[in-house]
Amino acid sequence: MSFKSVSGKINIEEVRSLSKLTGEALAKKEARDRELEAIIKGEDDRLLLVIGPCSSDNEEAVLEYAKRLAKLQEEVKDRVFMVMRVYTAKPRTNGDGYKGLMHQPDTDAAPSLINGIKAVRNLHYRVISETGMTTADEMLYPENWPLVEDLVSYVAIGARSVEDQQHRFVASGFDVPTGMKNPTSGNLNIMFNGIYAAQNKQSFLFNNEEVETSGNPLAHAILRGATNEYGKNVPNYYYDDVLDAIALYEKHGLKNPMIVVDTNHDNSGKQYLEQIRIVRQTLINRDWNEKIKRYVRGFMIESYLEDGRQDQPQVFGKSITDPCLGWENTEVLVREIHETLGK
């Protein structure tokens, strides 16, 4: 047999009971979720920022970041709505490298997915209950959705997952905004087909049951750039690229059309300071073209306590995966966005 069981069956209700939102924390989350839904539907004209670390590898560093972000959110709340990236499972192109809190709750220890699941829930719970911020995560493993669905307010479907039928169909059952990235090839039709599948009713097998979904009208596009056959990054946030994406949105006739520009990954070539320029250029494009302003209503920004990245978790609050903007640069950028939107 190719599969070896290393744990018993997971008791989902038992795991959820360890970190369950109640009272004021739950009420605040539900209120913010309603605000986020209104933004996706275009009923609230604030700009969405899905912002935070590339990967949430250190609980205390993530919480320190969340506390700072919550304070900044209060300052800019009239024009900017922020959902914090609490990304706990990381896709690896060849399977090597740090795979996130879900796999390895202690970066100095061996992988332990059972403990990882508990650590993931605990981190989302603490960010929400201790700071009032709501959270986003990447849905790398669709079958894990029941383990976090009561905590996560925004889901991203990554570039390597967007073409996968299971991810598309499971996303059709989400009741939260779901950003679907273009694939690493840059083929936008693949992304839009994924959004179409997620927005419509589906029937499939999920966690050993036949299920039907109602469709997720809050599924939308994230432009993250591409990599060509020579390994060179090809950005897709430029003026003409965005207009091409809008044309495809209109061709597919999708609900609640919205584009989020991912300022890192292949748009920046993982040059983290480029995120600042990409935001500035996109805001200029929004001012220049009313259609771009109507569609491009969010940014995804990788940001942590310290600038850059490191190979080992030695510096508190510095990424061990993709390089991120440090807090000082983040604070300046968010305030700049807020000021620009007020002009």
C-alpha positions, 0 to 999 in steps of 0.5 A, a space after each residue: 500500500 502506498 499510503 501509510 496512516 500516521 494518525 487517527 481520523 480527525 474529529 472536526 468538531 473537536 478541533 473546532 471547539 478548541 478555538 471557537 469565536 463567541 460573543 463580541 469577537 464573533 459579532 465583530 467578525 460578522 459585521 466586518 464580513 458584511 462590509 467585505 461582501 459589500 465591497 466585493 459587490 460594489 456597494 461600498 466604494 472603499 479599496 480592499 487590501 489583502 495584506 500581511 506576511 507571505 507565510 505566517 510562520 511565527 505566532 507572536 510575530 504575526 500577532 504583533 503585526 496584526 496589532 499594528 495593522 488593526 491600529 492602522 486600519 482604524 486610521 484609514 477605515 473611511 477609504 480603505 478596508 484591510 483583511 489580514 493575510 494569515 497564510 498557513 499552507 504554502 504551495 511549493 513548486 517542486 515540493 521542497 521547502 517550508 510548507 507553512 504552519 499547517 505542515 510545520 507548526 514549529 519550524 525547528 521540529 519535524 512536520 506534524 499536520 495534526 498539531 498544525 491544524 490546531 495551530 492554524 485555527 489558534 492563530 486565526 482565532 487569536 488574530 480575530 479575537 485579540 485585534 478585531 482584524 479579519 483574516 485571509 488564507 490560501 486554500 491549498 487543500 480544499 478538503 481542509 475547508 471545514 476545519 477553518 470555515 468559521 474563522 476565515 473571511 477571505 480565501 485565495 485560490 493560488 496560481 497552481 490550483 486555479 485550473 484544478 477542478 476540485 478547487 473550483 468546485 469547492 470554491 463554489 460552496 464557499 460563502 466568503 469572497 474568493 480571489 482566484 489567481 491567474 495561473 503561472 502561465 498567465 493564461 487569463 481564460 483559465 482564471 476566468 473559467 475557474 471563476 465561472 465554475 466557482 460562481 455556479 452550482 456544482 455537484 461533486 464528491 467532497 469528503 466522502 459525500 455527494 454534495 451540491 453547492 449553490 455557487 459563490 457570486 463573490 469569486 473574483 480575479 487576482 492578477 499576479 503576473 506570469 512566468 514565460 518559458 524562459 523563466 522570466 516574469 511577465 507582469 500583468 498589472 499594466 494599463 493594457 493588461 488590465 483592459 484585456 482582463 476587463 474585456 474578458 470579464 465582460 465576455 464571460 458575463 460574471 457576477 460582481 466583477 472585481 480585479 485585485 492586483 497582486 503586487 508581488 510574485 510575478 508582477 514584481 519579480 519578487 522584488 518586494 520594494 516594487 510593490 510600492 511602485 505597482 500600487 502607485 502606477 495602478 492608482 494612476 491608471 484608475 484615475 486615468 480610466 473610469 472602467 479600470 477604476 470600476 473594476 480594479 478595487 483591491 490590492 494584495 500586498 505581502 508585508 511583515 515586520 521586517 523588510 526582505 526575507 531570510 532562509 532561517 527564522 532568525 530575525 523576528 518578523 522577517 519572512 522565511 518564504 517570499 520577501 515582504 515589505 517591512 512595517 515602516 514601508 507598509 505604514 507609509 504605503 497604506 497612508 499614501 493609498 488613503 491620501 491618494 483616494 481622498 484627492 
